[in-house]
Amino acid sequence: MAAAIKAANRAKLAAIAVCNINGRDDAWKPPTGITSTIEISIACRNLVNVEILSKSDPMCVVLYRPPGSKNWVPLMRTEVVDNDLNPDFARKVIMVYRFDSAQKLRFEVYDVDSEDDKTSSENSLGYVETLLSHIVTAGEAGLTLELIGVALGMEGDEKPETIILTAEELDSEKDEVFLKLAGISCGTWTACIPPKTMFALSKINEAGKYIMVHRSAWARGSNPTWSPLRMSSRLLCNGDQDRELKLEIFQKDFKGNSHSNGVCITTLNKLLAHCDKQDSIELSDTKPQLQDKSAIRVAACTLTPIHTFVEYIQAGTQIHCCFAIDFTCSNGDPADILSLHFISKTGNNPNPYEQAIEAVGTILEDYNEVTSFPTYGFGARIPPKGVISYDFNVNLTEDPNCGTVPGVLEAYRHCLTQIQLYGPTNFAPIIKNVATIASNSKAGQDYYVLVIITDGVISDMAKTKKEIVAASSFPLSIIIIGVGEADFDAMEELDGDALRLSYNGKVAERDIVQFVAYRSARSWLASTGERTANELENEDEDEPVVAQWDNYAGKAFDDDEPVTGEKPPEPVEEDKETRLGKSALGREVLAEIPDQLTSYMKTKGIFPGTIVKRPREVWVPPKKPDEEWDKVLEAAKNGEEGNDEDADEDDDAVTEEVVDK
């Protein structure tokens, strides 16, 4: 079997490998722009033991460094393997391998008590840094690296602590495997205590080595039924239903160590056949002290198609994009050239809010027949009485829909002239509002994307977590775009890529939040590697940058000249840097939407064939305020209304609570 797999996949790995490693001019070079989906398996050997009464409980955190960036970004983390100094992690790294890019990866190994524990230098077991190309070119044997920064352990060992990284190219996903196993005489009792067992499933690779793909939860009893497994056939056997799989049963002793109780070699096709026949699979290498032969019964084994994002869109799913704009005072006075809300008179130099709205809106408007964007604001005092609101319609009408992207921009610019920037930065009210709307949608017909654009740190973090966890069961994704120069480290906690968000012990059903820091077009392009090193080196990095999103044809103010607030001449058209920045931002923030949509449909049991297409709708713009309403807005702007003593007292109380961001 190993030889067959090797023959089938060697051409793929050969194409991925760098052929001109010896500097030969005639060596084949892969064309630029071609990518492959790669699965990386992680294993460690001879880890240091930092525990006193037991062994280390290792977990591996994987980070990557975007091209052109100096910072490491969390990618994923493995499961925690209890009491094991030689762990084979079941969770894999799945990423796109780009032939023409240097994709830097960092693997950090920690000793933790549970998957919820935060990692720190105190419990580090070592780390390594390498390139994805190095892992790929290492072949089926894998890339073995010695861990750096290993802590002093309780036991001394001359063998080096190593990590083994093995890459395999994956075929396209087609089916999902559902597997439920039950054990027969799978453990020995100790006095009156029933055994604690689990099963591990491994697949064979080209080198004849078994790579673990799944480790079940522990179950009590000598005839246990383990929690079911759901996995794509691509991850289980790379789509080859006759690929060898090793099924092994382990029992845990009083010290926490696990021992093998039996093993069998099978395939996905054989598991399907055993399920149909309702017979059992006898295990070999069973402990001699067991009176009965250990066996496995396949309680359920099914293959179901994996439906794609495109299938749901073609079936009639509509994507509704909602914008939420930060109108807190930390953005700066909109009339000030340094303000994040500063509006260019000609509109050729959009501010970060305008850039984000255009970048996301112009892409998502193609996925909704109505093409109308509800737009909300928060953190401002709004007319007619100057009430502080954390969830108001930006167009200041009863209908939040602003039409197409130009309509959203028009409403946003008009709103700036009617409100007073205030604070604090509260997300929870708008998230709850949009989640309520999403909860009322019919099965599969609608999916909502809430885009929150903000310049500061969240003031109601606990309430925001609560609303996000609650919203994770609805057809909703939340994109948070951070603009300006604030410290957005706290925002990363909401992005559940590495660790699923939780609130008061309740874990979100799925990851629905993505955070992206977008400070300016230039800094964004530099951080994402969209601009070449030569382009960046040719620019004066020491040049003072004033309102980079409004860069006046690349010229900043002179150091000796005071900032007067007068606007220099503007270019005739939007500069190339801004266009590239918006394009890169749109790709980045929307990258996770397809997977989030399909994951929601999957958890709710919604298939493309069950979605009922609705009749085509036509959006009708809301009526504009009449002359009397215009007078009220003008009076509120001039401070002629809403200044009674009670209102003043309330405003003073709120002002004391506002944090100066």
Salt bridges, closest charged atoms under 4 A:
ASP26 OD1 - ARG24 NH1 3.45
GLU39 OE1 - LYS203 NZ 2.80
GLU79 OE2 - ARG215 NH1 2.68
ASP82 OD2 - LYS252 NZ 3.85
ASP88 OD1 - ARG45 NH2 3.03
GLU108 OE2 - ARG106 NE 2.54
GLU115 OE1 - ARG91 NH2 3.10
GLU129 OE2 - ARG106 NH1 2.46
GLU140 OE2 - ARG10 NH2 3.70
GLU168 OE1 - LYS203 NZ 3.84
GLU168 OE2 - ARG243 NH1 2.95
ASP171 OD1 - LYS12 NZ 2.60
GLU173 OE1 - ARG234 NH2 3.63
GLU176 OE1 - ARG230 NH1 3.60
GLU176 OE2 - LYS602 NZ 2.25
GLU248 OE1 - LYS246 NZ 3.88
ASP253 OD2 - HIS259 NE2 2.83
ASP279 OD1 - HIS274 ND1 2.83
GLU311 OE1 - HIS307 ND1 3.61
GLU354 OE2 - ARG413 NE 2.63
GLU358 OE1 - LYS582 NZ 3.09
GLU369 OE1 - ARG616 NH1 3.85
ASP446 OD1 - HIS320 NE2 2.60
ASP446 OD1 - ARG614 NH2 2.42
ASP455 OD1 - LYS661 NZ 3.97
GLU493 OE2 - LYS465 NZ 2.34
GLU509 OE1 - LYS604 NZ 3.75
GLU530 OE2 - ARG587 NH2 2.88
GLU539 OE1 - ARG522 NE 2.83
GLU539 OE2 - ARG531 NH2 2.64
ASP550 OD2 - LYS567 NZ 2.76
GLU570 OE2 - LYS567 NZ 2.60
GLU574 OE2 - LYS582 NZ 3.12
GLU577 OE2 - ARG531 NH1 2.83
GLU617 OE2 - ARG614 NH1 3.36
ASP651 OD2 - ARG381 NH2 2.44
